[in-house]
């Protein structure tokens, strides 16, 4: 299992619109082959900051089944207009 962590800063004042867009786009991501779970969190001290946590079977599942497909284009079209800048995305593995 691989954990994708995306730090997403949205434009100030766009937090509610971003949350609505995410609710609309979530199934596009969650329904991807190899996607095990999806969770979005919102900052308390910094409400314009969101953290997306996605568990994937592998980095390849993320890249090949999502990022290289129309699913990513649909996802990004819905949530991308609210970004303050491109998200920081990294993959992590458990130490045990």
MIZADREN-302811 format. One line per 5 residues: their letters; for each residue x, y negated, z of N, C-alpha, C. Coordinates in steps of 0.1 Angstrom, whole numbers. Example, Ala and Ser with C-alpha at 12.3 -4.5 7.8 and 13.67 -1.06 7.14 Angstrom:
<recs>
AS> 132/57/78/123/45/78/132/33/78 | 128/22/71/137/11/71/129/0/79;
</recs>
This chain:
<recs>
XXXXX> 8/12/0/0/0/0/9/-12/0 | 4/-22/-7/11/-35/-8/2/-46/-5 | 6/-56/3/-2/-67/7/2/-79/-1 | -7/-85/-8/-5/-97/-16/-10/-108/-6 | -1/-118/-4/-4/-130/4/-3/-142/-5;
XXXXX> -14/-150/-6/-14/-162/-15/-18/-174/-6 | -9/-183/-5/-11/-196/2/-17/-206/-7 | -29/-210/-5/-37/-218/-14/-40/-231/-8 | -35/-242/-13/-39/-256/-8/-49/-261/-19 | -60/-265/-14/-70/-271/-23/-70/-286/-21;
XXXXX> -76/-293/-31/-77/-308/-30/-85/-312/-19 | -81/-322/-11/-89/-327/0/-103/-331/-5 | -113/-326/3/-127/-329/0/-133/-318/-9 | -125/-308/-14/-129/-297/-23/-131/-284/-15 | -130/-284/-2/-130/-272/6/-143/-264/4;
XXXXX> -154/-271/5/-167/-264/4/-169/-259/-11 | -166/-267/-20/-167/-262/-34/-158/-251/-37 | -146/-251/-31/-137/-239/-33/-143/-227/-27 | -148/-228/-15/-154/-216/-8/-165/-211/-16 | -173/-219/-22/-184/-214/-31/-179/-208/-43;
XXXXX> -169/-213/-49/-163/-207/-61/-157/-194/-58 | -150/-193/-46/-144/-180/-42/-155/-169/-40 | -166/-173/-34/-177/-164/-32/-182/-159/-45 | -182/-167/-55/-187/-163/-69/-176/-154/-75 | -164/-157/-73/-153/-150/-80/-148/-137/-73;
XXXXX> -151/-136/-60/-146/-125/-52/-147/-111/-58 | -159/-108/-63/-162/-95/-69/-153/-92/-81 | -149/-102/-88/-140/-100/-100/-127/-94/-95 | -122/-99/-84/-110/-94/-78/-112/-81/-71 | -122/-80/-63/-124/-68/-54/-128/-56/-63;
XXXXX> -134/-58/-74/-137/-47/-83/-126/-42/-92 | -114/-47/-91/-103/-43/-99/-98/-30/-94 | -95/-21/-104/-89/-8/-101/-76/-10/-93 | -74/-3/-82/-62/-4/-74/-63/-15/-63 | -74/-23/-62/-76/-32/-52/-83/-25/-40;
XXXXX> -77/-25/-28/-82/-18/-17/-91/-27/-8 | -87/-40/-6/-95/-49/2/-91/-63/-2 | -100/-73/1/-98/-87/-1/-104/-95/10 | -96/-104/15/-100/-113/26/-94/-127/23 | -103/-137/25/-99/-151/24/-101/-158/38;
XXXXX> -91/-165/42/-92/-172/55/-90/-187/52 | -95/-196/61/-94/-210/60/-87/-215/72 | -78/-225/70/-70/-231/82/-79/-238/91 | -76/-238/104/-84/-245/114/-77/-259/115 | -64/-259/117/-57/-272/118/-56/-279/104;
XXXXX> -56/-271/94/-54/-277/80/-65/-270/72 | -78/-276/72/-89/-270/65/-88/-270/50 | -78/-277/44/-76/-276/30/-67/-265/26 | -62/-257/36/-53/-246/33/-60/-233/35 | -59/-224/26/-66/-211/26/-55/-201/24;
XXXXX> -57/-189/30/-48/-178/28/-56/-166/23 | -52/-161/11/-59/-149/5/-50/-137/8 | -56/-127/13/-50/-114/17/-56/-103/8 | -48/-97/0/-54/-86/-9/-45/-74/-7 | -51/-62/-4/-44/-50/-3/-45/-43/-16;
XXXXX> -34/-39/-22/-33/-32/-35/-26/-19/-33 | -30/-9/-42/-23/4/-42/-8/2/-45 | -4/-8/-53/9/-11/-57/10/-25/-63 | 22/-30/-65/24/-42/-72/20/-41/-86 | 22/-29/-92/18/-27/-106/3/-28/-108;
XXXXX> -4/-23/-98/-19/-24/-98/-23/-38/-99 | -17/-47/-91/-20/-61/-91/-17/-67/-105 | -4/-64/-109/0/-71/-122/-7/-65/-134 | -8/-52/-135/-14/-46/-147/-29/-46/-148 | -35/-43/-136/-50/-42/-136/-57/-55/-134;
XXXXX> -50/-65/-129/-56/-78/-126/-49/-90/-134 | -37/-93/-130/-31/-105/-136/-30/-104/-151 | -28/-93/-157/-26/-91/-172/-40/-90/-179 | -51/-92/-172/-64/-90/-178/-73/-102/-178 | -84/-101/-184/-94/-111/-184/-100/-114/-170;
XXXXX> -99/-104/-161/-103/-106/-147/-96/-118/-141 | -83/-118/-143/-75/-129/-137/-80/-143/-144 | -82/-143/-157/-86/-155/-164/-100/-160/-158 | -109/-150/-156/-122/-154/-150/-120/-159/-136 | -112/-152/-128/-110/-156/-114/-104/-170/-113;
XXXXX> -94/-172/-121/-87/-185/-121/-95/-197/-126 | -104/-194/-136/-113/-204/-141/-123/-209/-130 | -127/-200/-121/-136/-204/-111/-129/-211/-99 | -118/-206/-94/-112/-212/-82/-101/-222/-86 | -94/-221/-97/-83/-229/-101/-85/-244/-101;
XXXXX> -97/-249/-105/-99/-263/-106/-98/-270/-92 | -99/-263/-82/-99/-269/-68/-85/-269/-62 | -75/-262/-69/-61/-262/-63/-55/-276/-63 | -48/-278/-52/-39/-291/-52/-27/-288/-60 | -22/-276/-60/-10/-272/-68/-11/-257/-69;
XXXXX> -3/-250/-78/-4/-236/-79/-1/-229/-66 | -8/-218/-63/-6/-211/-50/8/-204/-49 | 13/-202/-37/25/-195/-35/20/-180/-32 | 25/-171/-41/20/-157/-40/32/-148/-38 | 31/-139/-28/42/-129/-25/36/-116/-21;
XXXXX> 43/-105/-23/39/-92/-19/47/-87/-8 | 41/-79/1/47/-74/13/44/-60/15 | 53/-52/22/50/-38/26/51/-37/41 | 44/-27/46/45/-25/61/58/-19/65 | 63/-22/76/75/-16/82/72/-3/89;
X> 60/-1/93/56/11/99/50/9/113;
</recs>
